[in-house]
Amino acid sequence: MANTPNAAASGVKSSGEIDPATLCSILDRVRLQSAADPSSNPILLFALDLTLRIDRGQISLDGLESLVQRLTAEAFADRAERLANYLGENAIAANEREIAALIERKAHEGGFNEFRAAMSRRVFGIVFTAHPTFSIALELARSLAELATGQTIAGVPLDQAARDQRMEAALRMKHRPPAELSLQVEHAWAAEALDHAHDALEGVHRTALRVARERWPQLWTSLEPALVTLASWVGYDQDGRTDVTWTRTIAARLADKFAMIERYRSKVAALERGACGDLLKALEPLGATLMAAGATVTHQIELLAEAERDPSKTAAFGRAMASGRDRALVEVPPIIAMIESALLAAPDDQRREALLVMRASLKTHGLSLAHIHVRLNSSQLHNAARRLVGLETEPNDPANRRSYFNTINDLLGRVRPLAISFRSLIEERASAKRLMMTVAQILKFIDAETPIRFLIAETETGFTLLAALYYARLFGVEDRIEISPLFETEEAFERGERVIEEALKSQHYRAYLERQGRLAVQFGFSDSGRFIGQMAATFRIERLRMRIAQLLERHGLSKLEAILFNTHGESIGRGGHPLTLADRLRYAAPPTSRLEFERRGVLVKEEISFQGGDAFPIFFTPAAATASIRQILAFAFDVSDEAGNDPIYAAPDYVAEFFATVQQEFTELVDDPDYAALLSLFGANLLYRTGSRPAAREAEELGRPSTIEHPSQLRAIPNNAILQQLGFMANTLHGIGRGISKDPELFQAMRERSARFRRAIQMVAAALDRTDLDVLRAYVNTLNPAMWLDGVGRTRSPRRAKALRELARLTERLDRHDRLARLVRRLQADQLWLLDAFEPVDTVQRRRLILLHGIRVAVIQRIYLLATEIPNFSPQFGVTRDDILTRILRLDVTSAVERLRLIFPHDDGVAESHDDFGEEAQYRPEPALSYAIEHDALFGPMLKLFDLARRIGTAITYEIGALG
């Protein structure tokens, strides 16, 4: 009883739980304490306090889990509030009025012909990708969007009881990825986002038709609005993915087609319910045709699933695709003709409008939910063409570049299309040729109308574009695909327009572009941010955009439409502006760079990616989708906004030097082996697996864990996620301080007066708000032998002293800390210049974020201490006890415990027998020999703590706003 008042006074409940406010007060106290002692670290002091409370039994593991769940739910609620601010006005009626005003302004600019041309031009593209950022379950993702927009996914307003219900679920549910995270699951997420996006676009089409009907009542039915396109990578991206087979891609396209046919069917059915006479007669064949198409596609999907399970059944699938081609509706004109017949029979404008909206959708998206982007790497194309061209070196080899180019160009002049079948896809081993064949089969049997984007990652030579054109011509699809280079590397930014210019030396490539009427180019903010820094990347991409505009004019190609596809993640480090969707659009596609095309008479279609689970909630409710479309249209219609008078463009020398400094500082950091050591401190072990991409198989034995020698060994998302989880967003921040230091006054002037520069620096400020050097030091110090030895001198417990000595020995043997500490000093040196310009803002969100980091440092230390209690064992399965402990120091806890369970089996394999052996036995085996104690006291708790560390990772993701 005497302990109860003390526990209550300390904020600890008798159940072993602790109040977040108490932990915040502890953190405030140790921060004041460390302010007086620069050599101390408040995060480590906080972790020590928390560890001591756990030792004394004041806080239980269950209590700590409860605390983390509560903090996670608070972070979830704040994330929903920030999403609401990000979208801006989210009332559907208000956004519909804004959309109507935008379209009315277009109507006032000229007559009907001008308005029809403006409405039928595709001015913007939304692209959904399956990047691995599915960090929470679909139910929570929906709740996030619902709380942000104040309505359900069905469009029903949320009252307070419904809000409370969702927050209660957030307190109860596990904040982790879906249990079964497959490509099919990701496709289902994308389909849900696409469905809401289509609803919002139909609202835009309806508004355009009504404006036309009001102003031109005799002409309005000829309007075919097609302002925004929707596209998907989900199931089509094969860059670095061997699991996305041709069958998976075909399956995804059939699923998209079936979903769209069902949308059309439901709309026809709604019209039929209120129709009679001539209209009903006109609608019946339309409904019957769609029903037959849906049944045929369903049968095709079933046969493909059987073929995936049993490849011998692929031939039956191929025959069904060929025989069912007409019934499955591969071309749009037959459906358009039926709609036109129904229009003639429609008795009123309301039903005419419904039919015209359907026609607009068909003209814009054809028979599938989305346009598709397939993607591969340039190396795959080079490998396919190696024998064909005689490639003995890389295509950009200066000694052979011209001869390789001339050879592929000559081949383009001689190649003739070859017929293929699904058998060809089975037999082909070159992934690039197989992908082009897959495209051909999609166009032949699924959707012959909608062009397919063919994205080529790491394009650095014109040869690559010609190789893609060669295979497109070989398989008869060159007029139906848009070959697009992806520029994302330092070299590509330096000479991207020269890559296109080199390809234009081929009369075949130039003629291809002129037939297409457009040039598609993709810019990568994600990988470029990883290698040259996010701030340098935005500057280099904008300059490349301007040079491409100049290139088109110089080559007499100003009549081409430029499709500029900006791919970035939702996170700051990968190019996603954190403040508003309007800022995001203008950060990726600065108004002045768009004006550069307009001045040269080049029409521009901007496209932006929305990547995975981080982004799909932006379209998960009708309100969210409508708000997003309204922001997009406002951006697309206002090309001159902010352009022409921004002072940053009048100071090219300052801009060039500032961003060159940032790039130099960051690229030197990337090449520093100590930076690679930081990325491999825990690797991606602080996070759950958040995508369907298969985990790479380890080439090393358990005792020799792989390490990251250079950031190029990591993909952009885990690279960025690791930095976020370590509390220091280096790929946005590093180098900025040095850039500012060269001219602090001009920096501040540009920050205040230049909308373009200010928007970029807002990214820096947001990254700084989510960064704390003490947090990074605390994580690094978990591998500091001196810290563990210092603990030996302070503890009174012989058992704890033994554990601390063991950790000192292990971390000394690992020999990582000195490199990491040197890297931290390097980051600090630049950050000190940055802090002279502006400080992080002290908010509830930042305080909670640092608190979460502090709790996790304590959790990691607890895992380490438990690991020292693993009993000695002779080498087994090729590993020693130190090998296991080294794995645990890197937080590779799951694989370590799996091996420990083999070494220390819970059951000795001998079941108790009740048979009569003819004599009695008093001896019984000791229970400990079954290693139940180790499983219950060590292995289980370690796994539980490790899961808690990853759950904190999800909460940190909420605070930052994106996984990676």
Secondary structure as the mmCIF struct_conf table of DSSP 4:
data_model
#
loop_
_struct_conf.conf_type_id
_struct_conf.id
_struct_conf.beg_label_comp_id
_struct_conf.beg_label_asym_id
_struct_conf.beg_label_seq_id
_struct_conf.end_label_comp_id
_struct_conf.end_label_asym_id
_struct_conf.end_label_seq_id
TURN_TY1_P TURN_TY1_P1 ALA A 2 ALA A 2
HELX_RH_AL_P HELX_RH_AL_P1 ASN A 3 ALA A 9
TURN_TY1_P TURN_TY1_P2 SER A 10 GLY A 11
STRN STRN1 VAL A 12 VAL A 12
TURN_TY1_P TURN_TY1_P3 SER A 14 SER A 15
BEND BEND1 GLY A 16 GLY A 16
STRN STRN2 ILE A 18 ILE A 18
HELX_RH_AL_P HELX_RH_AL_P2 PRO A 20 ALA A 35
TURN_TY1_P TURN_TY1_P4 ALA A 36 ALA A 36
TURN_TY1_P TURN_TY1_P5 PRO A 38 SER A 39
BEND BEND2 SER A 40 SER A 40
HELX_RH_AL_P HELX_RH_AL_P3 PRO A 42 ASP A 55
TURN_TY1_P TURN_TY1_P6 ARG A 56 GLY A 57
BEND BEND3 GLN A 58 ILE A 59
HELX_RH_AL_P HELX_RH_AL_P4 LEU A 61 LEU A 87
HELX_RH_AL_P HELX_RH_AL_P5 ILE A 92 ALA A 107
TURN_TY1_P TURN_TY1_P7 HIS A 108 GLU A 109
BEND BEND4 GLY A 110 GLY A 110
HELX_RH_AL_P HELX_RH_AL_P6 PHE A 112 SER A 120
BEND BEND5 ARG A 121 ARG A 121
STRN STRN3 PHE A 124 THR A 129
BEND BEND6 PRO A 132 PRO A 132
BEND BEND7 ILE A 136 ILE A 136
HELX_RH_AL_P HELX_RH_AL_P7 LEU A 138 THR A 149
TURN_TY1_P TURN_TY1_P8 GLY A 150 GLY A 150
STRN STRN4 GLN A 151 GLN A 151
TURN_TY1_P TURN_TY1_P9 ILE A 153 ALA A 154
BEND BEND8 GLY A 155 GLY A 155
HELX_LH_PP_P HELX_LH_PP_P1 VAL A 156 VAL A 156
STRN STRN5 PRO A 157 PRO A 157
HELX_LH_PP_P HELX_LH_PP_P2 LEU A 158 LEU A 158
HELX_RH_AL_P HELX_RH_AL_P8 GLN A 160 ARG A 172
BEND BEND9 MET A 173 MET A 173
BEND BEND10 ARG A 176 ARG A 176
BEND BEND11 ALA A 179 GLU A 180
HELX_RH_AL_P HELX_RH_AL_P9 LEU A 183 ARG A 215
TURN_TY1_P TURN_TY1_P10 PRO A 217 LEU A 219
HELX_RH_3T_P HELX_RH_3T_P1 TRP A 220 SER A 222
STRN STRN6 VAL A 228 SER A 232
TURN_TY1_P TURN_TY1_P11 VAL A 234 TYR A 236
STRN STRN7 ASP A 237 ASP A 237
TURN_TY1_P TURN_TY1_P12 ASP A 239 GLY A 240
BEND BEND12 THR A 242 VAL A 244
HELX_RH_AL_P HELX_RH_AL_P10 TRP A 246 ARG A 273
TURN_TY1_P TURN_TY1_P13 GLY A 274 GLY A 274
HELX_RH_AL_P HELX_RH_AL_P11 GLY A 277 ARG A 309
HELX_RH_3T_P HELX_RH_3T_P2 PRO A 311 LYS A 313
HELX_RH_AL_P HELX_RH_AL_P12 THR A 314 SER A 323
TURN_TY1_P TURN_TY1_P14 GLY A 324 ALA A 328
BEND BEND13 VAL A 332 VAL A 332
HELX_RH_AL_P HELX_RH_AL_P13 PRO A 333 ALA A 345
BEND BEND14 ASP A 348 ASP A 348
HELX_RH_AL_P HELX_RH_AL_P14 ASP A 349 HIS A 365
TURN_TY1_P TURN_TY1_P15 GLY A 366 LEU A 367
BEND BEND15 SER A 368 ALA A 370
STRN STRN8 HIS A 371 ASN A 377
HELX_RH_AL_P HELX_RH_AL_P15 SER A 378 VAL A 389
TURN_TY1_P TURN_TY1_P16 GLY A 390 GLY A 390
BEND BEND16 THR A 393 THR A 393
TURN_TY1_P TURN_TY1_P17 PRO A 395 ASN A 396
TURN_TY1_P TURN_TY1_P18 PRO A 398 ASN A 400
HELX_RH_AL_P HELX_RH_AL_P16 ARG A 401 ARG A 414
HELX_RH_AL_P HELX_RH_AL_P17 PHE A 422 GLU A 427
HELX_RH_AL_P HELX_RH_AL_P18 SER A 431 PHE A 445
TURN_TY1_P TURN_TY1_P19 ILE A 446 ILE A 446
BEND BEND17 ALA A 448 THR A 450
STRN STRN9 ILE A 452 ALA A 457
TURN_TY1_P TURN_TY1_P20 GLU A 458 GLU A 458
BEND BEND18 THR A 461 THR A 461
HELX_RH_AL_P HELX_RH_AL_P19 GLY A 462 LEU A 474
TURN_TY1_P TURN_TY1_P21 PHE A 475 GLY A 476
TURN_TY1_P TURN_TY1_P22 GLU A 478 ARG A 480
STRN STRN10 ILE A 481 PHE A 487
BEND BEND19 THR A 489 THR A 489
HELX_RH_AL_P HELX_RH_AL_P20 GLU A 490 LEU A 504
TURN_TY1_P TURN_TY1_P23 LYS A 505 LYS A 505
BEND BEND20 SER A 506 SER A 506
HELX_RH_AL_P HELX_RH_AL_P21 GLN A 507 GLN A 516
TURN_TY1_P TURN_TY1_P24 GLY A 517 GLY A 517
STRN STRN11 ARG A 518 GLY A 524
HELX_RH_AL_P HELX_RH_AL_P22 PHE A 525 ILE A 532
HELX_RH_AL_P HELX_RH_AL_P23 GLN A 534 ARG A 554
TURN_TY1_P TURN_TY1_P25 HIS A 555 GLY A 556
TURN_TY1_P TURN_TY1_P26 SER A 558 LYS A 559
BEND BEND21 LEU A 560 LEU A 560
STRN STRN12 GLU A 561 THR A 567
BEND BEND22 GLU A 570 SER A 571
HELX_RH_3T_P HELX_RH_3T_P3 ILE A 572 ARG A 574
TURN_TY1_P TURN_TY1_P27 GLY A 575 GLY A 575
BEND BEND23 PRO A 578 LEU A 579
HELX_RH_AL_P HELX_RH_AL_P24 LEU A 581 ALA A 588
BEND BEND24 ALA A 589 ALA A 589
HELX_RH_AL_P HELX_RH_AL_P25 PRO A 591 ARG A 599
TURN_TY1_P TURN_TY1_P28 ARG A 600 GLY A 601
STRN STRN13 VAL A 604 GLN A 611
HELX_RH_AL_P HELX_RH_AL_P26 GLY A 612 ALA A 615
HELX_RH_3T_P HELX_RH_3T_P4 PHE A 616 PHE A 619
BEND BEND25 PHE A 620 THR A 621
HELX_RH_AL_P HELX_RH_AL_P27 PRO A 622 ALA A 636
TURN_TY1_P TURN_TY1_P29 PHE A 637 PHE A 637
TURN_TY1_P TURN_TY1_P30 VAL A 639 GLU A 642
BEND BEND26 GLY A 644 GLY A 644
HELX_RH_3T_P HELX_RH_3T_P5 PRO A 647 ALA A 650
HELX_RH_AL_P HELX_RH_AL_P28 PRO A 652 VAL A 670
TURN_TY1_P TURN_TY1_P31 ASP A 671 ASP A 671
HELX_RH_AL_P HELX_RH_AL_P29 PRO A 673 LEU A 679
TURN_TY1_P TURN_TY1_P32 SER A 680 SER A 680
BEND BEND27 LEU A 681 PHE A 682
TURN_TY1_P TURN_TY1_P33 GLY A 683 LEU A 686
BEND BEND28 LEU A 687 LEU A 687
BEND BEND29 GLY A 691 ARG A 693
HELX_LH_PP_P HELX_LH_PP_P3 PRO A 694 GLU A 698
BEND BEND30 GLU A 700 GLU A 700
TURN_TY1_P TURN_TY1_P34 LEU A 702 GLY A 703
BEND BEND31 ARG A 704 ARG A 704
BEND BEND32 GLU A 709 HIS A 710
HELX_RH_3T_P HELX_RH_3T_P6 PRO A 711 GLN A 713
BEND BEND33 LEU A 714 LEU A 714
HELX_RH_AL_P HELX_RH_AL_P30 ALA A 716 GLN A 725
TURN_TY1_P TURN_TY1_P35 LEU A 726 GLY A 727
HELX_RH_AL_P HELX_RH_AL_P31 ALA A 730 LEU A 733
TURN_TY1_P TURN_TY1_P36 HIS A 734 GLY A 735
HELX_RH_AL_P HELX_RH_AL_P32 ILE A 736 SER A 741
TURN_TY1_P TURN_TY1_P37 LYS A 742 LYS A 742
HELX_RH_AL_P HELX_RH_AL_P33 PRO A 744 ARG A 753
HELX_RH_AL_P HELX_RH_AL_P34 ALA A 755 ASP A 769
TURN_TY1_P TURN_TY1_P38 ARG A 770 ARG A 770
HELX_RH_AL_P HELX_RH_AL_P35 LEU A 773 ASN A 781
TURN_TY1_P TURN_TY1_P39 THR A 782 LEU A 783
HELX_RH_AL_P HELX_RH_AL_P36 PRO A 785 ARG A 794
HELX_RH_AL_P HELX_RH_AL_P37 PRO A 798 LEU A 814
TURN_TY1_P TURN_TY1_P40 ASP A 815 ASP A 815
HELX_RH_AL_P HELX_RH_AL_P38 HIS A 817 ALA A 837
HELX_RH_AL_P HELX_RH_AL_P39 VAL A 844 ALA A 867
TURN_TY1_P TURN_TY1_P41 THR A 868 GLU A 869
BEND BEND34 ILE A 870 ILE A 870
HELX_LH_PP_P HELX_LH_PP_P4 PRO A 871 ASN A 872
STRN STRN14 GLN A 876 GLN A 876
TURN_TY1_P TURN_TY1_P42 PHE A 877 GLY A 878
STRN STRN15 VAL A 879 VAL A 879
HELX_RH_AL_P HELX_RH_AL_P40 ARG A 881 LEU A 889
TURN_TY1_P TURN_TY1_P43 ARG A 890 LEU A 891
HELX_RH_AL_P HELX_RH_AL_P41 VAL A 893 ILE A 903
BEND BEND35 PHE A 904 PHE A 904
BEND BEND36 HIS A 906 ASP A 907
BEND BEND37 GLY A 909 GLY A 909
BEND BEND38 ASP A 915 ASP A 915
BEND BEND39 GLY A 918 GLU A 919
HELX_RH_3T_P HELX_RH_3T_P7 PRO A 927 SER A 930
TURN_TY1_P TURN_TY1_P44 TYR A 931 TYR A 931
HELX_RH_AL_P HELX_RH_AL_P42 ALA A 932 GLU A 934
HELX_RH_PI_P HELX_RH_PI_P1 HIS A 935 PHE A 939
HELX_RH_AL_P HELX_RH_AL_P43 GLY A 940 ILE A 960
TURN_TY1_P TURN_TY1_P45 GLY A 961 GLY A 961
BEND BEND40 ALA A 962 ALA A 962
#
